[in-house]
Structure formats: C-alpha cells, structure tokens
Amino acid sequence: MSGERLVRARRDRSRPRLRASNPGEPRWHWLATRELHRGRVRIDADEVELPSGERTVFEVDRSIPFSVATLILDGEHVLVSRQYRYAIDRWILDLPGGAGRSGEAPEAAARRELAEELGLAAGELLPLHTFFPSPGRSVWATHLFLAARVRPGRAAQDDRPGRVQQVRMSLAELDGLISAGEIVDPPLLVARTMAAAKGLLPPIGA
C-alpha cells in the first residue's frame, strides 16, 4: 500500500496516563502501528490484541503532542476568545489556546498561545486541570490554566476575516450562556467547572 509503512516498535512511552489500571482489569496489547494519514491531522492504525486473544485494528488520533487553553480572570469579568469554527460552521466562544509543540512545556505553550491569539502576556499561570477531549480515539491531553493577571503583549494575529477576537464579559453573563446551552467549547466548560470545584470561582449560577 503506497505511502503506508508498518512500524514495529515499542509503544510510545510519552502517552499520557491518569492512573495505572487496577490489577486484573483487561487491557488491549499494542502490536504495531501503520500511519494512515499525516497532515494537520495524523491518524494511525494500531494493530492490537484484545483480552480474548483476537487481533484487530484500531484507528488512533496522534495529531499533536498535547493542547492547552487558559481561562483569564479580569476582576469580576472573564476574557474569552470568539472565533469561527469551520467544522461546525459557526462562531463560538472558547478559550485562547491551541496545540503544543514537541519538547514544549504546557505552560510555555499556554503563554505562547495567549500572545499569538489575544496579544496578552500573563503573570502567574495556575494549572487548573488536565483532561482528554476524546479518550476513545485521541491520545493527547488538554492542559488547562487559569490566569488572574494579564497585560498587553505583542499579538501575532493578522487582519483576515475569522481571526480570533477578544471578548470581555461578566462571570454572570458567561454562566448564563452555559446554562442556556450556548457554550459548546469543551475546554471552556471544563475550566469553568474546575475553577468552581477548586474554590477559585463561585459555582455556576451562584
């Protein structure tokens, strides 16, 4: 098959794990990886052995090492992004963030994305939570941060239509949009929830 290469190697040890499996719980065993597609998205076909001994192929998204997103507090307000998302054909509110680079620390990636998307430089970045956006297919995690203080920096965005816009709103406005089902971005929803769970922000709707 042209352009496809079968790679027999050990499993990537950089795969993020939350916890080890409990003793006795069945797991799949990796056997080999064949790259199906590499562009902005990378899709691999992993040959695996199931607990039953049966062998099958499972497609895995290994597009990026990880992603980051930052919830920005500005007094009684929050700063979020607004941008067009082609895949769902709509403008949405989300958090400034994006893909991390190989060898880059998550905090460094979060600072870079803040500068690139909103032209902001953050003081302390508080690690908020790490979650997996699509654990059924993707190996990469999203690292969430909270920034309580930001200052103007150097923006790297251009003037094309659809560029990232900065939106300032009260926490009550954001919570109202969440309650109304208007917020569809997972990092924004998870960050708001975890900030409340950790006592950094009041509960949604409080």
N, CA, C and O of each residue as an XYZ file, in Angstrom:
824
protein
N       0.854     -1.195      0.000
C       0.000      0.000      0.000
C       0.883      1.235      0.000
O       1.622      1.472      0.955
N       0.810      2.025     -1.069
C       1.680      3.172     -1.239
C       1.485      4.179     -0.130
O       0.356      4.491      0.248
N       2.600      4.695      0.398
C       2.539      5.735      1.405
C       2.261      5.229      2.802
O       2.213      6.024      3.741
N       2.076      3.922      2.970
C       1.801      3.369      4.288
C       2.981      2.519      4.716
O       3.531      1.740      3.937
N       3.353      2.688      5.975
C       4.538      1.986      6.458
C       4.194      1.290      7.768
O       3.636      1.895      8.683
N       4.532      0.024      7.838
C       4.271     -0.731      9.053
C       5.462     -0.572      9.978
O       6.594     -0.886      9.610
N       5.203     -0.087     11.169
C       6.274      0.162     12.117
C       6.088     -0.766     13.305
O       5.078     -0.695     14.006
N       7.054     -1.627     13.526
C       7.013     -2.485     14.703
C       8.026     -1.925     15.688
O       9.238     -2.011     15.491
N       7.494     -1.356     16.740
C       8.339     -0.714     17.737
C       7.609     -0.758     19.057
O       6.439     -1.136     19.123
N       8.291     -0.380     20.085
C       7.651     -0.353     21.384
C       6.632      0.768     21.454
O       6.746      1.766     20.743
N       5.643      0.603     22.304
C       4.616      1.623     22.488
C       5.260      2.936     22.927
O       6.219      2.939     23.698
N       4.725      4.047     22.431
C       5.238      5.369     22.781
C       5.087      5.594     24.279
O       3.971      5.642     24.796
N       6.213      5.731     24.975
C       6.166      5.897     26.424
C       5.701      7.285     26.849
O       5.446      7.521     28.030
N       5.589      8.200     25.896
C       5.136      9.551     26.238
C       3.619      9.640     26.319
O       3.084     10.701     26.640
N       2.909      8.537     26.032
C       1.448      8.568     26.081
C       0.997      8.951     27.489
O       1.398      8.305     28.457
N       0.170      9.990     27.619
C      -0.245     10.424     28.958
C      -1.207      9.421     29.582
O      -2.096      8.891     28.915
N      -1.014      9.172     30.872
C      -1.901      8.282     31.603
C      -2.321      8.965     32.901
O      -1.504      9.612     33.555
N      -3.573      8.825     33.269
C      -4.045      9.381     34.526
C      -3.675      8.465     35.682
O      -3.109      8.919     36.677
N      -3.986      7.192     35.561
C      -3.683      6.215     36.591
C      -3.409      4.879     35.920
O      -3.845      4.625     34.797
N      -2.681      4.036     36.629
C      -2.486      2.681     36.120
C      -3.797      1.919     36.272
O      -4.614      2.234     37.137
N      -3.986      0.918     35.426
C      -5.174      0.078     35.530
C      -5.138     -0.699     36.834
O      -4.069     -1.013     37.359
N      -6.310     -1.000     37.343
C      -6.385     -1.830     38.532
C      -5.950     -3.250     38.194
O      -6.164     -3.707     37.071
N      -5.340     -3.958     39.149
C      -4.910     -5.339     38.885
C      -6.080     -6.199     38.420
O      -7.165     -6.166     38.999
N      -5.840     -6.951     37.384
C      -6.870     -7.853     36.891
C      -7.787     -7.266     35.849
O      -8.523     -8.004     35.193
N      -7.764     -5.952     35.676
C      -8.625     -5.355     34.654
C      -8.067     -5.664     33.268
O      -6.863     -5.534     33.046
N      -8.927     -6.071     32.334
C      -8.441     -6.418     30.985
C      -7.966     -5.187     30.227
O      -8.551     -4.112     30.353
N      -6.915     -5.340     29.449
C      -6.373     -4.262     28.628
C      -6.033     -4.815     27.256
O      -5.806     -6.013     27.086
N      -6.003     -3.920     26.285
C      -5.551     -4.299     24.953
C      -4.034     -4.213     24.911
O      -3.434     -3.405     25.620
N      -3.420     -5.037     24.090
C      -1.965     -5.028     23.941
C      -1.595     -4.556     22.538
O      -2.048     -5.108     21.535
N      -0.759     -3.519     22.498
C      -0.311     -2.950     21.227
C       0.675     -3.892     20.556
O       1.543     -4.469     21.211
N       0.533     -4.046     19.227
C       1.435     -4.908     18.464
C       2.227     -4.132     17.420
O       3.427     -4.357     17.263
N       1.567     -3.218     16.704
C       2.238     -2.491     15.631
C       1.418     -1.266     15.249
O       0.229     -1.176     15.555
N       2.073     -0.325     14.575
C       1.408      0.899     14.126
C       1.679      1.129     12.646
O       2.811      0.995     12.181
N       0.627      1.475     11.914
C       0.735      1.836     10.500
C       0.139      3.225     10.324
O      -1.016      3.462     10.680
N       0.919      4.133      9.781
C       0.430      5.504      9.582
C      -0.529      5.542      8.394
O      -0.185      5.112      7.293
N      -1.740      6.064      8.628
C      -2.733      6.177      7.571
C      -2.718      7.530      6.889
O      -2.845      7.621      5.668
N      -2.561      8.586      7.683
C      -2.618      9.940      7.132
C      -1.808     10.875      8.002
O      -1.839     10.778      9.229
N      -1.075     11.790      7.362
C      -0.340     12.823      8.094
C      -0.495     14.140      7.363
O      -0.028     14.291      6.234
N      -1.147     15.088      8.001
C      -1.302     16.456      7.515
C      -1.408     17.318      8.755
O      -0.598     17.192      9.672
N      -2.393     18.187      8.790
C      -2.671     18.872     10.054
C      -3.218     17.885     11.078
O      -3.147     18.107     12.287
N      -3.765     16.790     10.559
C      -4.247     15.698     11.401
C      -3.434     14.453     11.097
O      -3.171     14.152      9.933
N      -3.034     13.726     12.132
C      -2.322     12.455     11.937
C      -3.193     11.333     12.485
O      -3.602     11.356     13.645
N      -3.467     10.360     11.641
C      -4.252      9.203     12.025
C      -3.415      7.944     11.812
O      -2.886      7.718     10.724
N      -3.301      7.127     12.861
C      -2.584      5.862     12.783
C      -3.562      4.704     12.897
O      -4.637      4.835     13.483
N      -3.175      3.573     12.331
C      -3.902      2.326     12.528
C      -3.041      1.434     13.412
O      -1.975      0.984     12.993
N      -3.499      1.178     14.628
C      -2.771      0.324     15.557
C      -3.298     -1.107     15.482
O      -4.502     -1.341     15.587
N      -2.398     -2.046     15.301
C      -2.780     -3.444     15.421
C      -2.689     -3.813     16.896
O      -1.651     -3.612     17.527
N      -3.767     -4.348     17.442
C      -3.813     -4.663     18.872
C      -4.350     -6.071     19.084
O      -5.033     -6.642     18.234
N      -4.016     -6.604     20.245
C      -4.556     -7.893     20.656
C      -5.523     -7.666     21.801
O      -5.160     -7.060     22.809
N      -6.741     -8.140     21.659
C      -7.769     -7.977     22.664
C      -7.587     -9.000     23.789
O      -6.878     -9.990     23.605
N      -8.211     -8.779     24.946
C      -8.090     -9.744     26.050
C      -8.505    -11.165     25.655
O      -8.042    -12.138     26.250
N      -9.383    -11.279     24.646
C      -9.829    -12.593     24.187
C      -8.775    -13.312     23.352
O      -8.909    -14.500     23.058
N      -7.713    -12.576     22.967
C      -6.693    -13.133     22.092
C      -6.900    -12.774     20.636
O      -6.021    -12.996     19.804
N      -8.072    -12.215     20.325
C      -8.360    -11.788     18.956
C      -7.527    -10.563     18.604
O      -7.264     -9.713     19.455
N      -7.116    -10.481     17.342
C      -6.373     -9.318     16.866
C      -7.273     -8.447     15.999
O      -8.087     -8.943     15.219
N      -7.106     -7.133     16.157
C      -7.910     -6.200     15.368
C      -7.111     -4.933     15.137
O      -6.014     -4.776     15.673
N      -7.666     -4.019     14.331
C      -7.016     -2.739     14.034
C      -7.880     -1.616     14.583
O      -9.094     -1.594     14.379
N      -7.242     -0.685     15.280
C      -7.946      0.440     15.896
C      -7.293      1.734     15.442
O      -6.082      1.908     15.579
N      -8.106      2.652     14.896
C      -7.575      3.924     14.404
C      -7.444      4.931     15.547
O      -8.360      5.099     16.352
N      -6.287      5.599     15.603
C      -5.951      6.487     16.711
C      -5.513      7.844     16.183
O      -4.774      7.933     15.203
N      -5.979      8.902     16.845
C      -5.589     10.273     16.506
C      -4.341     10.643     17.299
O      -4.389     10.755     18.524
N      -3.220     10.833     16.600
C      -1.976     11.286     17.226
C      -1.523     12.587     16.565
O      -0.346     12.763     16.250
N      -2.475     13.491     16.363
C      -2.216     14.707     15.594
C      -1.219     15.641     16.266
O      -0.387     16.244     15.588
N      -1.291     15.769     17.590
C      -0.456     16.734     18.309
C       0.051     16.102     19.603
O      -0.510     15.109     20.064
N       1.112     16.671     20.197
C       1.585     16.137     21.480
C       0.589     16.388     22.616
O       0.371     15.525     23.467
N      -0.009     17.582     22.616
C      -0.981     17.969     23.631
C      -1.597     19.293     23.206
O      -1.151     19.896     22.229
N      -2.607     19.750     23.919
C      -3.155     21.077     23.669
C      -3.266     21.832     24.984
O      -3.175     21.239     26.059
N      -3.464     23.145     24.895
C      -3.569     23.995     26.078
C      -4.703     24.985     25.896
O      -5.108     25.276     24.770
N      -5.212     25.501     27.002
C      -6.217     26.555     26.983
C      -6.164     27.275     28.322
O      -5.846     26.669     29.346
N      -6.476     28.574     28.317
C      -6.350     29.384     29.526
C      -7.617     30.177     29.787
O      -8.111     30.888     28.912
N      -8.142     30.048     31.009
C      -9.263     30.858     31.474
C      -8.681     32.107     32.123
O      -7.892     32.005     33.063
N      -9.063     33.287     31.630
C      -8.483     34.550     32.098
C      -9.493     35.295     32.957
O     -10.615     35.560     32.526
N      -9.082     35.632     34.185
C      -9.909     36.434     35.076
C      -9.467     37.888     34.976
O      -8.275     38.190     34.912
N     -10.453     38.782     34.964
C     -10.191     40.216     34.901
C     -11.134     40.897     35.892
O     -12.154     41.471     35.509
N     -10.773     40.822     37.171
C     -11.658     41.345     38.208
C     -12.923     40.506     38.290
O     -12.860     39.297     38.512
N     -14.067     41.147     38.110
C     -15.353     40.452     38.122
C     -15.722     39.921     36.729
O     -16.826     39.420     36.516
N     -14.801     40.038     35.808
C     -15.054     39.626     34.435
C     -14.100     38.510     34.014
O     -13.134     38.202     34.712
N     -14.392     37.917     32.868
C     -13.503     36.944     32.247
C     -13.224     37.400     30.826
O     -14.042     38.077     30.202
N     -12.057     37.018     30.326
C     -11.701     37.283     28.934
C     -11.710     35.956     28.195
O     -11.030     35.012     28.598
N     -12.472     35.881     27.125
C     -12.533     34.663     26.325
C     -12.301     35.016     24.865
O     -12.233     36.191     24.503
N     -12.184     34.008     24.043
C     -11.990     34.195     22.610
C     -13.312     33.992     21.878
O     -14.205     33.292     22.355
N     -13.413     34.614     20.721
C     -14.537     34.355     19.818
C     -13.943     34.143     18.435
O     -13.205     34.985     17.922
N     -14.280     32.993     17.835
C     -13.728     32.692     16.523
C     -14.629     31.740     15.757
O     -15.463     31.040     16.333
N     -14.441     31.733     14.447
C     -15.234     30.883     13.562
C     -14.620     29.500     13.514
O     -13.410     29.345     13.352
N     -15.482     28.485     13.658
C     -15.041     27.097     13.576
C     -15.716     26.446     12.371
O     -16.918     26.180     12.372
N     -14.912     26.202     11.353
C     -15.453     25.701     10.090
C     -16.156     24.353     10.245
O     -17.197     24.122      9.628
N     -15.596     23.463     11.064
C     -16.145     22.108     11.155
C     -17.609     22.101     11.589
O     -18.373     21.228     11.178
N     -18.001     23.069     12.417
C     -19.405     23.157     12.837
C     -20.093     24.381     12.229
O     -21.261     24.646     12.514
N     -19.366     25.124     11.393
C     -19.916     26.259     10.643
C     -20.619     27.271     11.549
O     -21.770     27.641     11.316
N     -19.904     27.707     12.582
C     -20.477     28.731     13.450
C     -19.381     29.436     14.238
O     -18.299     28.889     14.454
N     -19.679     30.652     14.660
C     -18.809     31.394     15.566
C     -19.108     30.932     16.987
O     -20.269     30.783     17.370
N     -18.051     30.706     17.766
C     -18.255     30.257     19.136
C     -17.355     31.037     20.089
O     -16.371     31.654     19.680
N     -17.714     30.994     21.350
C     -16.850     31.490     22.418
C     -16.022     30.318     22.923
O     -16.558     29.243     23.195
N     -14.728     30.524     23.047
C     -13.863     29.481     23.584
C     -12.729     30.122     24.367
O     -12.786     31.312     24.677
N     -11.719     29.363     24.684
C     -10.571     29.875     25.417
C      -9.370     30.014     24.495
O      -9.195     29.208     23.581
N      -8.538     31.029     24.724
C      -7.304     31.110     23.933
C      -6.437     29.890     24.212
O      -6.197     29.536     25.366
N      -5.978     29.262     23.158
C      -5.173     28.053     23.316
C      -4.921     27.415     21.969
O      -5.241     27.977     20.921
N      -4.345     26.239     22.018
C      -4.042     25.543     20.779
C      -3.113     24.379     21.036
O      -3.001     23.898     22.164
N      -2.449     23.927     19.992
C      -1.598     22.744     20.057
C      -0.239     23.072     20.658
O       0.351     24.113     20.370
N       0.244     22.166     21.494
C       1.609     22.259     21.975
C       2.576     21.690     20.953
O       2.181     20.951     20.051
N       3.828     22.035     21.101
C       4.864     21.542     20.205
C       5.707     20.492     20.896
O       5.809     20.473     22.123
N       6.310     19.621     20.108
C       7.171     18.584     20.675
C       8.287     19.227     21.489
O       8.970     20.132     21.010
N       8.469     18.762     22.710
C       9.505     19.292     23.583
C       9.117     20.551     24.319
O       9.893     21.037     25.142
N       7.938     21.103     24.053
C       7.481     22.328     24.697
C       6.717     21.991     25.973
O       5.919     21.053     25.984
N       6.949     22.738     27.045
C       6.207     22.537     28.281
C       4.807     23.113     28.124
O       4.640     24.118     27.432
N       3.793     22.509     28.744
C       2.433     23.030     28.622
C       2.299     24.505     29.020
O       1.600     25.256     28.340
N       2.945     24.930     30.092
C       2.830     26.330     30.491
C       3.419     27.253     29.432
O       2.852     28.304     29.134
N       4.545     26.865     28.868
C       5.155     27.673     27.803
C       4.227     27.752     26.593
O       4.108     28.806     25.968
N       3.578     26.650     26.267
C       2.638     26.644     25.148
C       1.450     27.550     25.430
O       0.983     28.258     24.538
N       0.955     27.534     26.671
C      -0.174     28.391     27.039
C       0.202     29.865     26.922
O      -0.601     30.666     26.443
N       1.394     30.232     27.346
C       1.844     31.623     27.228
C       1.988     32.021     25.756
O       1.612     33.126     25.364
N       2.523     31.129     24.966
C       2.682     31.423     23.536
C       1.329     31.631     22.870
O       1.163     32.563     22.082
N       0.364     30.776     23.177
C      -0.952     30.900     22.574
C      -1.670     32.171     23.017
O      -2.380     32.782     22.218
N      -1.500     32.581     24.269
C      -2.092     33.839     24.727
C      -1.555     35.015     23.921
O      -2.304     35.914     23.539
N      -0.262     34.996     23.671
C       0.353     36.080     22.904
C      -0.089     36.040     21.451
O      -0.393     37.079     20.864
N      -0.128     34.841     20.864
C      -0.463     34.721     19.452
C      -1.922     35.057     19.167
O      -2.225     35.704     18.164
N      -2.824     34.623     20.037
C      -4.243     34.771     19.738
C      -4.835     36.089     20.231
O      -5.624     36.715     19.523
N      -4.462     36.515     21.436
C      -5.074     37.719     22.005
C      -4.083     38.843     22.276
O      -4.479     39.918     22.726
N      -2.805     38.611     22.009
C      -1.817     39.650     22.262
C      -1.662     39.960     23.729
O      -1.463     41.119     24.095
N      -1.748     38.946     24.591
C      -1.684     39.131     26.037
C      -0.493     38.381     26.623
O      -0.103     37.319     26.135
N       0.074     38.955     27.675
C       1.129     38.302     28.437
C       0.601     38.077     29.846
O       0.065     38.994     30.468
N       0.751     36.873     30.342
C       0.205     36.523     31.651
C       1.270     36.582     32.725
O       2.456     36.378     32.463
N       0.820     36.870     33.958
C       1.693     36.740     35.115
C       1.767     35.267     35.471
O       2.198     34.448     34.658
N       1.352     34.929     36.677
C       1.350     33.525     37.082
C       0.232     32.770     36.371
O      -0.894     33.257     36.269
N       0.553     31.589     35.888
C      -0.436     30.688     35.314
C      -0.646     29.540     36.293
O       0.286     28.799     36.607
N      -1.876     29.401     36.769
C      -2.194     28.350     37.728
C      -2.701     27.119     36.986
O      -3.711     27.206     36.288
N      -2.029     25.970     37.117
C      -2.552     24.745     36.489
C      -3.934     24.430     37.063
O      -4.108     24.365     38.280
N      -4.892     24.241     36.198
C      -6.277     24.088     36.623
C      -6.757     22.642     36.522
O      -7.380     22.127     37.450
N      -6.470     21.991     35.405
C      -6.929     20.618     35.209
C      -6.325     20.088     33.917
O      -5.965     20.856     33.025
N      -6.218     18.781     33.829
C      -5.809     18.115     32.599
C      -6.854     17.066     32.260
O      -7.197     16.230     33.096
N      -7.355     17.108     31.045
C      -8.360     16.142     30.638
C      -8.101     15.697     29.209
O      -7.280     16.284     28.505
N      -8.805     14.657     28.787
C      -8.657     14.112     27.443
C      -9.920     14.419     26.649
O     -10.985     13.894     26.975
N      -9.834     15.257     25.613
C     -11.021     15.669     24.867
C     -11.777     14.522     24.199
O     -13.005     14.550     24.105
N     -11.036     13.510     23.737
C     -11.687     12.394     23.040
C     -10.951     11.109     23.368
O     -10.237     10.578     22.519
N     -11.111     10.591     24.599
C     -10.317      9.431     25.026
C     -10.605      8.161     24.249
O      -9.829      7.208     24.318
N     -11.696      8.130     23.518
C     -11.988      6.947     22.725
C     -11.133      6.822     21.478
O     -10.990      5.727     20.935
N     -10.553      7.946     21.008
C      -9.786      7.920     19.757
C      -8.466      8.672     19.808
O      -7.552      8.356     19.046
N      -8.342      9.671     20.697
C      -7.151     10.528     20.712
C      -6.278     10.223     21.923
O      -6.783      9.928     23.006
N      -4.957     10.296     21.729
C      -4.030     10.029     22.833
C      -3.626     11.306     23.558
O      -3.075     11.238     24.657
N      -3.887     12.469     22.964
C      -3.356     13.706     23.537
C      -4.317     14.319     24.554
O      -5.539     14.204     24.452
N      -3.698     14.980     25.544
C      -4.425     15.616     26.634
C      -4.506     17.123     26.425
O      -3.720     17.697     25.671
N      -5.458     17.755     27.097
C      -5.562     19.214     27.124
C      -5.228     19.698     28.527
O      -5.825     19.258     29.509
N      -4.265     20.611     28.608
C      -3.855     21.189     29.887
C      -4.523     22.559     30.038
O      -4.336     23.448     29.207
N      -5.293     22.711     31.096
C      -5.999     23.966     31.355
C      -5.268     24.783     32.413
O      -4.741     24.242     33.386
N      -5.246     26.105     32.200
C      -4.623     27.022     33.142
C      -5.601     28.137     33.482
O      -6.561     28.392     32.756
N      -5.330     28.799     34.610
C      -6.086     29.981     34.997
C      -5.110     31.132     35.171
O      -4.084     30.989     35.836
N      -5.430     32.274     34.573
C      -4.593     33.476     34.680
C      -5.407     34.561     35.358
O      -6.474     34.940     34.874
N      -4.904     35.061     36.482
C      -5.609     36.114     37.216
C      -5.134     37.503     36.827
O      -5.813     38.497     37.084
N      -3.965     37.564     36.206
C      -3.416     38.872     35.806
C      -2.801     38.743     34.414
O      -1.963     37.873     34.177
N      -3.218     39.601     33.507
C      -2.625     39.655     32.178
C      -2.340     41.111     31.832
O      -2.917     42.027     32.419
N      -1.459     41.307     30.889
C      -1.143     42.644     30.412
C      -0.992     42.587     28.898
O      -0.734     41.521     28.340
N      -1.149     43.722     28.233
C      -0.986     43.726     26.774
C       0.411     43.267     26.375
O       1.408     43.656     26.984
N       0.463     42.444     25.356
C       1.740     41.989     24.819
C       1.781     42.256     23.332
O       1.200     43.232     22.859
N       2.458     41.402     22.592
C       2.559     41.559     21.143
C       1.731     40.482     20.464
O       2.016     39.290     20.588
N       0.715     40.909     19.755
C      -0.154     39.961     19.058
C       0.491     39.504     17.760
O       1.169     40.272     17.079
N       0.268     38.242     17.435
C       0.805     37.692     16.185
C      -0.288     37.434     15.164
O      -0.022     36.878     14.099
N      -1.512     37.831     15.475
C      -2.615     37.557     14.553
C      -2.618     38.558     13.400
O      -1.960     39.597     13.467
N      -3.362     38.237     12.344
C      -3.439     39.120     11.199
C      -4.846     39.690     11.090
O      -5.668     39.496     11.985
N      -5.124     40.390      9.999
C      -6.405     41.069      9.841
C      -7.373     40.309      8.938
O      -8.334     40.899      8.443
N      -7.149     39.038      8.714
C      -8.063     38.272      7.872
C      -9.397     38.068      8.574
O      -9.439     37.979      9.801
N     -10.495     37.992      7.812
C     -11.782     37.672      8.420
C     -11.698     36.323      9.134
O     -11.049     35.395      8.652
N     -12.355     36.228     10.274
C     -12.327     34.982     11.019
C     -11.209     34.916     12.037
O     -11.036     33.888     12.691
N     -10.444     35.992     12.190
C      -9.371     35.995     13.179
C      -9.966     35.901     14.586
O     -11.157     36.138     14.784
N      -9.132     35.555     15.544
C      -9.580     35.425     16.926
C      -9.883     36.803     17.498
O      -9.092     37.736     17.362
N     -11.032     36.913     18.134
C     -11.449     38.162     18.762
C     -11.453     37.996     20.277
O     -11.742     36.913     20.786
N     -11.139     39.055     20.986
C     -11.190     39.036     22.441
C     -12.552     39.536     22.907
O     -13.044     40.556     22.424
N     -13.160     38.813     23.849
C     -14.463     39.191     24.398
C     -14.339     39.276     25.920
O     -13.857     38.350     26.573
N     -14.779     40.396     26.462
C     -14.793     40.588     27.919
C     -16.241     40.542     28.386
O     -17.087     41.270     27.867
N     -16.527     39.693     29.360
C     -17.891     39.581     29.867
C     -17.859     39.275     31.359
O     -16.859     38.794     31.891
N     -18.962     39.561     32.012
C     -19.036     39.249     33.434
C     -19.161     37.746     33.620
O     -19.582     37.027     32.714
N     -18.792     37.286     34.801
C     -18.925     35.870     35.102
C     -20.392     35.455     35.033
O     -20.710     34.348     34.597
N     -21.285     36.348     35.465
C     -22.717     36.043     35.404
C     -23.184     35.866     33.961
O     -24.028     35.014     33.683
N     -22.641     36.665     33.042
C     -23.003     36.521     31.631
C     -22.528     35.178     31.089
O     -23.263     34.494     30.377
N     -21.298     34.806     31.429
C     -20.772     33.520     30.975
C     -21.615     32.376     31.523
O     -21.980     31.455     30.792
N     -21.920     32.444     32.823
C     -22.716     31.377     33.430
C     -24.100     31.285     32.792
O     -24.640     30.191     32.631
N     -24.667     32.422     32.430
C     -25.964     32.419     31.762
C     -25.901     31.726     30.418
O     -26.816     30.987     30.053
N     -24.824     31.959     29.675
C     -24.651     31.295     28.386
C     -24.443     29.794     28.556
O     -24.933     28.997     27.756
N     -23.707     29.413     29.612
C     -23.510     27.990     29.878
C     -24.844     27.326     30.206
O     -25.161     26.260     29.679
N     -25.617     27.957     31.074
C     -26.913     27.392     31.475
C     -27.878     27.299     30.302
O     -28.719     26.401     30.251
N     -27.756     28.229     29.361
C     -28.643     28.239     28.195
C     -28.175     27.291     27.095
O     -28.842     27.158     26.069
N     -27.030     26.628     27.300
C     -26.516     25.699     26.304
C     -25.812     26.368     25.145
O     -25.609     25.751     24.099
N     -25.429     27.650     25.322
C     -24.797     28.385     24.226
C     -23.285     28.170     24.155
O     -22.669     28.470     23.132
N     -22.682     27.657     25.223
C     -21.245     27.398     25.225
C     -21.029     25.937     24.853
O     -21.502     25.036     25.546
N     -20.311     25.707     23.752
C     -20.118     24.341     23.260
C     -18.652     23.918     23.272
O     -18.335     22.785     22.909
N     -17.763     24.806     23.680
C     -16.335     24.502     23.674
C     -15.965     23.713     24.927
O     -16.128     24.227     26.033
N     -15.466     22.468     24.789
C     -15.157     21.659     25.971
C     -14.157     22.302     26.942
O     -14.431     22.313     28.142
N     -13.000     22.845     26.484
C     -12.082     23.439     27.455
C     -12.710     24.564     28.285
O     -12.429     24.677     29.478
N     -13.551     25.391     27.672
C     -14.197     26.469     28.419
C     -15.144     25.896     29.474
O     -15.160     26.365     30.612
N     -15.922     24.897     29.107
C     -16.850     24.284     30.056
C     -16.099     23.597     31.198
O     -16.471     23.739     32.362
N     -15.044     22.855     30.864
C     -14.290     22.147     31.895
C     -13.548     23.130     32.793
O     -13.522     22.950     34.010
N     -12.945     24.167     32.215
C     -12.212     25.145     33.011
C     -13.131     25.864     33.993
O     -12.775     26.048     35.157
N     -14.314     26.273     33.530
C     -15.258     26.957     34.429
C     -15.687     26.022     35.555
O     -15.772     26.442     36.709
N     -15.955     24.770     35.231
C     -16.377     23.795     36.233
C     -15.275     23.525     37.254
O     -15.540     23.492     38.456
N     -14.040     23.332     36.784
C     -12.937     23.024     37.691
C     -12.547     24.224     38.548
O     -12.138     24.054     39.697
N     -12.669     25.430     38.005
C     -12.383     26.619     38.810
C     -13.364     26.718     39.977
O     -12.991     27.127     41.076
N     -14.624     26.341     39.731
C     -15.611     26.318     40.810
C     -15.329     25.185     41.791
O     -15.430     25.369     43.004
N     -14.972     24.006     41.260
C     -14.711     22.846     42.116
C     -13.535     23.082     43.056
O     -13.509     22.544     44.163
N     -12.562     23.882     42.622
C     -11.386     24.177     43.425
C     -11.549     25.423     44.282
O     -10.611     25.824     44.972
N     -12.725     26.041     44.248
C     -12.965     27.226     45.067
C     -12.336     28.494     44.537
O     -12.227     29.484     45.261
N     -11.921     28.478     43.281
C     -11.300     29.661     42.690
C     -12.350     30.615     42.130
O     -12.092     31.812     42.010
N     -13.518     30.105     41.790
C     -14.644     30.886     41.330
C     -15.895     30.321     42.015
O     -15.898     29.164     42.434
N     -16.956     31.129     42.131
C     -18.194     30.611     42.714
C     -18.816     29.573     41.792
O     -18.507     29.535     40.602
N     -19.693     28.730     42.334
C     -20.385     27.751     41.493
C     -21.139     28.435     40.367
O     -21.537     29.594     40.486
N     -21.330     27.717     39.280
C     -22.066     28.267     38.134
C     -23.469     28.675     38.562
O     -24.211     27.888     39.149
N     -23.815     29.924     38.256
C     -25.131     30.426     38.592
C     -25.283     30.938     40.001
O     -26.370     31.375     40.377
N     -24.215     30.899     40.805
C     -24.324     31.353     42.199
C     -24.428     32.873     42.273
O     -24.527     33.432     43.365
